[in-house]
Amino acid sequence: MTVTLETFPGSSHDDFVLWSRGMRDRQVDDAYAAPRIRLYDGNLVYAGTVCGEVSSSSTEIVNEVGTIQIVLPISNDDDEAIRRTWAAHWALDEDARGTSNIHVIWEYNGIRRGGRMNPQSGLKLIEDDQGDRVELTFLDDMAELQNVMVASNPFLPLSLAQIPKAWMVYAPADYALLVTFAFNLFRLNLTNFNVSADPMNPDTWDYSLWAQSQIVVKPRMLGDSTAPMALVVGSIKTSIYDVAAPVLEDAELQWDLQRWLTGDPEPWPGAGTNWRNGTLFVDIVDKSGFRNGTVLGGNALTGMVRTFADLTGGQVEDSYDLFTGAPISDTEFRNPLYGLFTHPQRPHVVYRAGDISGIQSSEFNISPGGAGRITVGGQSMPGVNALITAAVHYGGDVLGDNLGVVIGVGLGVNVTVGSLGGALDAFLKPIYSDTILAYMSIPLLLRVARQGWGHYLETSSTNVTQAFTPAGVMDLRARRRETDPDTGFTFAVTQCAPWIIGGAGHGDWACGDRVGGTSRYLMPRVWVRRCRSLQVSNDRDGVKIDATMGDLRPQLEALDRMIALINKAMGGLQQIGLFG
């Protein structure tokens, strides 16, 4: 999906006013147009474009599997009715179609999403007083990532040997995840390849190896990444989706998945266009900008406040420092070739509450955050238990030898007591094991200062990790994020009032972008949060848009979500012995 922009043909201010108004009118027409829905069989062979659907909806969620749903009318009253409802008949007739899988390409105002029919409950034929219909449910392309596992050694045959026990790479978060993904796709493609010093270097990328691959990782230079460093660990029992979840959440990055169709431009400069129709190209993008400076809020009267995030001394809590006096570049906004978009470091979209507003309904959720101290662990730092065990064994052996000498002198005979180290260790180990350097306890000073004197004192993780290890630090940060203060808001917004919702240069913002919101009861305060979920539905009443801003971590189930994320990240660490 690309935006086609015209060059201003006039020379006067009046000409520009007329031309820009015409451009705006065309953008509004595109924004109000119904989504375009195309169906494909299991081989990504085009079947047709859906027209006259009862309804459709698309739910996109940052870094999670979303859905696309289509409700199709069906009738066999006569030949004309069958032709008119061809899509429903085609979906039902698997034998005639030749493949069991059905794919969809859903497009709306520059946003393109691909999906494959839900393997468990993808098609329903419903006959009732509401009319006969076929309901198709698709999982979007994020589900592809749930079905690529992370081998501990993708260079060795999986059934023969896997040494070491788990895959581990320490690099910038986006690069580490992409190279992990690429190596496992190589493994699944059953190709031979050479590993260079920078395997993701576009200049040494062998495109012939990827020609028939279902999924292709976009190459990039290691030095181009500005993401924070991260430890990526996985095993054949964990998918790239699960491995990436805690890393992406901590770094505030997101997957960028694009289905390439014949006739599209090359997916990246120099890639060419000789790709199979339906190839899925994968990248990781930064729509947050919080490490490089962005806007988290401001005032409707005095303007926005730009901050950048950094880690406190404990490497657990995020601190936000103000940008003061730094010049703001508007180069991107002045280049018409970029079209409409939101810059991660300079978000500009704000929905203002009032009598005339693009907000149809809203819900604000303000939470002060959890406890002022977090404790994690449960197992001693690596080497501590082993050192105590060695000391007990040595002490027991020395005690046994000396005790034999003492008894022998007292009885006047030679007495051999023997080694007592093993016996003493068997008795003492349950007592001393995991008692020394077994916990990490970090005060969240910034949180406490904001909450005030009266605050919850302490919380801990129920997940057992080894203290003073990467696993322990990840556990601390994950638990901190689960209990962070947050302001989330849900909007039902009107398209083009005033902001255009869309992607690829067609809209001001889309899923993942930072969007501001206000409430008439909280004016002039402006909150700016990322769009974490975007639902576009279409029926006979037209297009409706619902967006959720802020953090989607459910406050009620924060502990369960934290445990799930940690378990995803720790499976590989446990296998290689970083914690028990």
C-alpha positions in Angstrom: 0.0 0.0 0.0 1.5 3.3 -1.1 0.2 6.8 -1.2 0.2 8.6 -4.6 0.6 12.3 -4.2 0.3 14.9 -6.8 2.7 17.7 -7.3 1.3 21.2 -6.9 0.8 22.5 -10.5 0.0 26.1 -9.8 2.1 29.2 -8.8 -0.1 31.4 -6.7 -1.5 31.2 -3.2 -5.1 31.0 -4.5 -4.2 28.1 -6.7 -2.6 26.3 -3.7 -5.7 26.8 -1.6 -8.0 25.3 -4.3 -5.5 22.5 -4.9 -5.1 21.6 -1.2 -8.9 21.6 -0.7 -9.3 19.2 -3.6 -6.6 17.0 -2.1 -8.4 17.0 1.3 -11.7 16.2 -0.4 -10.2 13.2 -2.1 -8.6 12.0 1.2 -12.0 12.3 3.0 -13.7 10.3 0.2 -11.1 7.6 0.6 -11.5 7.6 4.4 -15.2 7.1 4.2 -15.0 4.3 1.6 -15.8 0.8 2.7 -12.9 -1.6 3.3 -11.8 -3.7 0.3 -11.9 -7.4 1.1 -10.2 -9.9 -1.2 -10.3 -13.7 -0.8 -7.6 -16.2 -1.7 -7.3 -19.9 -1.5 -4.6 -21.9 0.4 -2.0 -21.2 -2.4 -2.7 -17.4 -2.3 -4.5 -17.7 -5.6 -6.9 -14.8 -6.0 -10.6 -15.9 -5.8 -12.4 -12.5 -5.9 -13.3 -9.3 -4.2 -16.2 -9.4 -1.7 -19.2 -7.2 -2.4 -22.5 -6.9 -0.6 -21.3 -8.4 2.7 -23.7 -8.2 5.6 -20.9 -6.8 7.8 -17.2 -6.9 8.4 -14.8 -6.0 11.2 -11.1 -5.8 11.7 -9.5 -5.8 15.1 -5.8 -5.0 15.2 -3.8 -5.2 18.5 -0.2 -4.2 18.9 2.0 -7.3 19.2 -1.0 -9.6 19.6 -3.1 -11.8 17.4 -6.0 -9.8 16.0 -9.0 -11.0 13.9 -10.8 -10.2 10.7 -14.5 -11.2 10.5 -16.8 -11.2 7.5 -20.4 -12.1 7.4 -21.6 -13.1 3.9 -25.1 -13.6 2.7 -25.9 -16.9 1.0 -28.8 -18.1 -1.1 -29.5 -20.8 -3.7 -32.9 -19.7 -4.8 -31.8 -19.3 -8.4 -28.7 -18.8 -10.5 -28.7 -15.1 -10.0 -28.8 -15.5 -6.2 -26.0 -18.0 -6.4 -23.8 -15.6 -8.5 -24.6 -12.8 -6.1 -23.5 -14.8 -3.1 -20.6 -16.5 -4.8 -18.2 -15.8 -1.9 -20.2 -17.7 0.6 -20.6 -20.7 -1.8 -16.9 -20.6 -2.6 -16.0 -20.6 1.1 -18.3 -23.6 1.8 -17.2 -25.7 -1.1 -13.7 -26.9 0.0 -13.6 -29.7 -2.7 -14.2 -27.3 -5.5 -11.7 -24.9 -4.1 -9.0 -27.5 -3.9 -7.4 -26.3 -0.6 -8.8 -26.2 2.9 -7.1 -22.9 3.9 -8.7 -19.5 3.0 -6.8 -16.3 3.1 -8.0 -12.7 3.2 -6.5 -9.4 2.4 -8.4 -6.6 4.2 -7.6 -3.0 3.2 -8.9 0.3 4.5 -7.5 3.7 3.7 -3.9 2.7 3.4 -4.0 -0.1 6.1 -3.5 -3.6 4.8 -4.0 -6.6 6.9 -3.7 -10.2 5.9 -5.2 -13.3 7.6 -5.8 -17.0 7.4 -9.0 -18.6 8.4 -9.1 -19.6 12.0 -8.1 -23.3 12.1 -10.5 -24.2 14.9 -13.7 -22.3 14.2 -13.1 -20.4 11.0 -16.4 -20.9 9.1 -20.0 -21.0 10.4 -23.1 -21.6 8.3 -26.0 -20.0 10.1 -29.7 -20.4 9.1 -32.2 -18.5 11.3 -34.9 -15.8 11.1 -32.1 -13.2 10.6 -31.3 -14.6 7.2 -29.0 -17.3 6.0 -25.4 -16.3 6.2 -21.8 -17.6 6.3 -19.5 -16.1 9.0 -15.8 -16.3 8.3 -13.3 -15.6 11.1 -9.6 -15.1 10.2 -6.6 -14.8 12.5 -4.4 -12.0 11.3 -0.8 -12.5 10.2 0.5 -12.3 13.8 -0.7 -15.9 14.2 2.1 -16.8 11.7 4.6 -15.9 14.4 3.0 -18.3 16.9 3.9 -21.2 14.5 7.6 -20.6 14.1 9.5 -22.2 17.0 12.9 -21.0 18.2 15.4 -23.9 17.8 18.3 -23.8 20.3 20.6 -24.4 17.3 19.0 -23.7 13.9 22.2 -24.8 12.2 21.9 -28.4 13.3 19.3 -31.0 12.2 16.6 -30.8 14.8 16.1 -34.6 15.1 19.8 -35.3 15.4 21.3 -32.8 17.9 20.6 -29.5 19.6 23.6 -28.1 21.3 23.5 -25.9 23.4 20.2 -26.5 25.1 18.7 -23.1 24.3 19.2 -20.3 21.8 20.6 -17.1 23.3 21.7 -13.8 21.7 22.4 -10.4 23.3 22.0 -7.5 20.9 19.7 -4.5 20.3 16.2 -5.7 20.9 14.9 -5.4 17.3 18.0 -6.8 15.7 18.2 -9.7 18.1 14.6 -10.8 17.5 14.9 -10.4 13.7 18.1 -12.4 13.4 16.6 -15.1 15.7 13.5 -15.2 13.4 15.6 -15.3 10.2 17.8 -18.2 11.3 14.7 -20.3 12.2 13.1 -19.5 8.9 16.3 -20.6 7.1 16.0 -23.9 9.1 12.4 -24.4 8.0 13.2 -23.6 4.4 15.8 -26.4 4.4 18.4 -24.3 2.7 22.2 -24.1 3.1 23.6 -20.7 3.9 26.7 -19.0 5.1 26.8 -16.9 8.2 28.6 -13.6 7.7 29.8 -11.2 10.4 26.4 -9.4 10.1 23.9 -12.0 8.8 21.2 -9.3 8.4 23.3 -7.1 6.1 21.3 -6.3 3.0 24.4 -6.2 0.9 25.2 -9.9 1.6 21.6 -11.0 1.6 21.0 -14.0 -0.7 17.6 -13.3 -2.1 17.5 -16.6 -4.0 17.2 -18.5 -0.7 14.0 -16.6 0.1 12.2 -16.8 -3.3 9.6 -19.4 -2.2 9.6 -18.6 1.5 6.2 -17.9 3.0 7.8 -15.4 5.4 10.8 -13.1 4.8 12.6 -11.0 7.4 13.6 -7.6 6.1 17.4 -7.2 6.4 19.0 -4.4 8.2 22.5 -3.4 9.4 23.4 -4.0 13.0 24.7 -0.5 13.5 21.4 1.0 12.3 19.5 -0.1 15.4 18.7 2.4 18.1 16.8 0.0 20.3 17.9 -0.9 23.8 20.0 -4.0 24.4 18.1 -7.2 25.1 18.7 -10.8 25.9 16.7 -13.1 23.5 16.4 -16.6 24.7 14.3 -19.5 23.4 14.0 -23.2 22.8 12.1 -25.4 20.4 9.2 -25.4 22.8 8.8 -21.6 22.5 7.7 -19.7 19.5 9.2 -16.4 18.2 5.9 -14.8 19.2 6.3 -15.9 22.8 10.0 -15.2 22.9 9.5 -11.7 21.6 6.5 -10.7 23.8 8.4 -9.5 26.9 11.3 -8.0 24.9 8.9 -5.9 22.7 6.9 -4.8 25.6 9.9 -3.7 27.6 11.5 -1.9 24.6 8.1 -0.5 23.3 8.7 -1.8 19.9 6.2 -3.6 17.6 6.0 -6.1 14.8 5.4 -4.7 11.3 3.8 -7.3 9.1 3.0 -6.7 5.4 1.6 -9.0 2.8 3.2 -8.4 -0.5 1.0 -8.7 -3.6 2.0 -8.9 -7.3 2.1 -5.3 -8.5 3.3 -3.8 -5.2 6.5 -1.9 -5.1 9.6 -3.6 -3.8 9.3 -4.3 -0.1 12.6 -2.5 0.6 15.1 -0.6 -1.6 17.0 -3.1 -3.7 14.7 -6.1 -2.9 13.1 -6.2 -6.4 9.6 -7.4 -7.2 10.3 -11.0 -8.1 8.5 -12.4 -5.1 5.7 -14.9 -4.8 2.2 -13.4 -4.4 1.2 -13.3 -0.7 4.8 -13.3 0.7 4.7 -12.0 4.3 7.5 -9.5 5.0 8.4 -9.0 8.7 10.1 -6.1 10.4 10.2 -4.4 13.8 9.5 -0.7 14.1 9.6 1.9 16.8 6.3 3.9 16.9 6.8 4.8 20.5 10.0 7.0 20.5 10.0 7.0 24.3 13.7 6.2 24.5 14.6 8.9 21.9 12.2 11.5 23.1 8.5 11.8 22.6 5.3 13.3 24.0 3.5 11.7 26.9 1.1 14.6 27.6 0.8 18.3 27.9 -1.7 21.1 28.1 -4.3 22.2 25.5 -3.4 25.8 26.2 0.3 25.9 26.6 1.3 23.0 24.4 2.9 19.5 24.6 5.8 18.4 26.8 8.5 16.4 25.2 10.4 13.9 27.4 12.8 11.0 26.9 13.0 7.9 29.1 16.1 6.5 30.8 16.7 3.8 33.4 17.3 4.7 37.0 20.3 3.3 38.9 18.5 0.1 39.7 17.9 -0.6 36.0 14.3 -1.3 36.8 12.4 2.0 37.0 12.0 4.4 34.1 12.7 8.1 34.6 11.5 10.8 32.2 13.6 13.9 31.5 12.3 17.0 29.8 13.7 18.3 26.5 14.6 21.9 27.1 15.7 24.2 24.3 16.2 21.5 21.8 15.2 22.6 18.3 12.4 20.7 16.6 12.8 19.7 13.0 9.8 19.8 10.8 11.6 18.5 7.7 9.4 15.4 7.5 6.2 17.3 7.7 7.2 19.7 4.9 8.0 16.9 2.5 4.7 16.1 0.6 6.1 12.7 -0.5 5.6 11.4 3.1 1.8 12.0 2.9 -0.1 11.9 6.2 1.5 10.2 9.2 2.4 10.5 12.9 6.1 11.0 13.8 7.0 8.8 16.9 9.0 11.6 18.5 6.6 14.5 17.6 3.0 13.2 17.7 0.5 15.8 16.8 -2.9 14.2 16.9 -5.1 15.3 19.8 -8.8 14.7 20.1 -10.4 17.6 22.1 -13.6 17.0 24.0 -16.4 19.5 23.5 -19.7 20.2 21.9 -18.0 19.9 18.4 -15.6 17.0 18.6 -14.6 13.9 16.7 -15.1 11.9 20.0 -18.4 10.1 19.9 -17.9 8.4 23.3 -14.9 8.0 25.6 -13.8 6.2 28.7 -10.8 7.2 30.8 -9.2 4.8 33.2 -6.7 6.4 35.6 -4.6 4.2 38.0 -2.0 5.4 40.5 0.1 2.3 40.3 1.0 -0.5 42.7 3.4 -1.0 45.6 6.6 1.0 46.3 9.0 -1.9 46.5 9.3 -5.1 44.4 11.0 -8.3 45.5 11.8 -11.2 43.1 13.9 -14.3 43.2 13.7 -17.4 45.2 17.0 -19.0 44.2 20.5 -18.0 45.1 22.8 -16.2 42.8 24.7 -18.6 40.5 27.6 -20.2 42.4 26.3 -19.4 45.9 24.7 -22.8 46.7 27.7 -24.6 45.1 30.2 -22.7 47.3 28.3 -23.5 50.5 28.0 -27.1 49.5 31.8 -27.3 48.9 32.4 -25.6 52.3 30.1 -28.0 54.1 31.8 -31.0 52.4 35.3 -29.7 53.3 34.3 -28.9 56.8 32.7 -32.3 57.3 35.7 -34.1 56.0 38.1 -32.2 58.2 35.7 -32.8 61.2 35.6 -36.5 60.5 39.4 -36.8 60.3 40.0 -34.8 63.5 37.2 -36.6 65.4 38.8 -39.9 64.6 42.1 -38.7 66.0 40.5 -37.5 69.2 38.6 -40.7 69.8 41.6 -42.8 69.0 43.8 -40.9 71.6 41.1 -41.3 74.2 40.7 -45.0 73.6 44.3 -45.7 72.9 43.5 -47.3 69.6 43.4 -46.2 66.0 39.8 -45.1 65.1 38.7 -44.0 61.6 35.5 -42.0 61.5 35.7 -41.2 57.8 34.3 -38.4 55.8 31.3 -36.6 57.4 30.9 -34.1 54.6 28.3 -35.9 52.6 26.2 -36.7 55.7 26.3 -33.2 57.0 25.5 -31.7 53.6 22.5 -34.0 53.2 21.2 -32.7 56.6 22.1 -29.0 56.1 21.3 -28.5 52.4 17.5 -28.1 52.8 18.4 -25.5 55.5 21.0 -23.4 53.7 19.9 -23.9 50.1 18.6 -20.7 48.4 19.0 -18.6 51.5 22.1 -16.4 50.7 21.8 -13.8 47.9 18.5 -15.4 46.8 16.3 -12.3 46.4 16.5 -8.9 44.7 14.5 -6.2 46.4 14.3 -2.8 44.6 12.5 0.4 46.0 10.6 2.4 43.3 11.5 5.8 44.6 10.0 7.8 41.7 6.7 6.0 42.1 6.5 6.5 45.8 7.4 10.2 45.5 4.4 10.6 43.1 2.0 8.5 45.2 2.6 10.2 48.5 3.2 9.1 52.1 0.2 6.7 52.0 1.1 3.9 49.5 1.2 0.2 49.3 4.5 -1.0 50.7 5.7 -4.1 48.8 4.8 -6.7 46.2 6.6 -9.7 44.8 6.6 -12.0 41.9 5.2 -15.5 42.4 7.5 -16.7 39.6 10.7 -18.3 41.0 13.8 -16.9 39.4 17.5 -16.9 40.2 18.6 -13.6 41.8 21.2 -11.3 40.2 20.8 -12.9 36.8 19.3 -11.6 33.5 16.2 -13.7 34.5 15.9 -11.8 37.8 16.2 -8.4 36.2 13.6 -9.3 33.5 11.3 -10.5 36.3 11.7 -7.2 38.2 11.0 -5.0 35.1 8.0 -7.2 34.1 6.5 -6.9 37.6 7.2 -3.2 37.6 5.4 -2.7 34.3 2.5 -4.8 35.5 2.0 -2.4 38.4 2.9 0.9 36.7 0.5 3.8 37.0 -1.2 4.4 33.7 -3.9 6.5 32.1 -5.8 4.6 29.4 -8.7 5.8 27.4 -11.0 4.3 24.9 -12.4 6.3 22.0 -15.2 5.8 19.6 -14.2 8.4 17.0 -15.6 9.9 13.9 -13.5 9.6 10.7 -12.1 12.9 9.4 -13.2 14.9 12.5 -10.6 16.3 12.1 -8.0 13.6 11.9 -8.0 11.0 9.2 -7.4 7.4 10.4 -5.3 5.3 8.0 -1.9 4.1 7.1 0.8 4.2 4.4 0.5 8.0 3.9 -3.3 8.0 3.7 -4.0 8.9 7.4 -2.8 10.9 10.3 -2.6 7.9 12.6 -3.1 4.1 12.8 -2.6 1.3 15.3 0.6 1.8 17.3 0.8 5.5 16.9 0.7 8.0 19.7 -2.6 9.8 20.0 -3.7 12.5 22.4 -7.1 12.8 24.2 -8.9 15.2 26.5 -11.9 15.1 28.7 -14.2 18.1 29.4 -13.8 17.3 33.1 -10.0 17.3 33.1 -9.3 20.2 30.8 -6.9 21.5 29.8 -4.9 18.4 30.5 -3.9 16.3 27.5 -2.9 12.6 27.7 -0.9 11.1 24.9 -0.8 7.3 24.7 -0.2 4.8 22.0 -3.1 3.3 20.1 -2.9 -0.3 21.3 -6.1 -1.6 19.6 -7.9 -0.4 16.5 -11.2 -1.8 15.4 -12.8 -0.9 12.1 -16.2 -2.3 11.4 -18.5 -1.8 8.4 -22.1 -2.6 7.9 -25.1 -1.0 6.2 -24.8 2.0 8.5 -21.2 2.7 7.3 -17.8 2.5 8.8 -17.4 2.7 12.6 -14.0 3.1 14.4 -13.2 2.2 18.0 -9.7 2.7 19.4 -8.1 1.9 22.7 -5.2 4.1 23.9 -2.8 3.4 26.7 -1.7 0.1 28.1 -3.8 -2.9 27.4 -2.5 -4.8 30.4 -5.7 -5.6 32.3 -5.4 -4.2 35.8 -7.6 -6.9 37.3 -5.5 -9.7 35.9 -2.1 -8.0 36.1 -0.5 -10.9 38.1 -1.7 -13.5 35.7 -0.4 -11.6 32.7 2.9 -11.0 34.4 3.4 -14.7 35.1 2.5 -15.5 31.4 5.0 -13.1 30.0 7.8 -14.2 32.4 7.1 -17.9 31.6 7.4 -17.1 27.9 10.8 -15.5 28.4 12.2 -17.9 30.9 11.8 -21.3 29.3 15.1 -21.1 27.5 16.9 -19.6 30.4 15.8 -22.5 32.6 17.1 -25.0 30.1 20.6 -23.5 29.9 20.8 -23.3 33.7 20.6 -19.5 34.3 18.0 -20.3 36.8 16.5 -23.6 38.1 
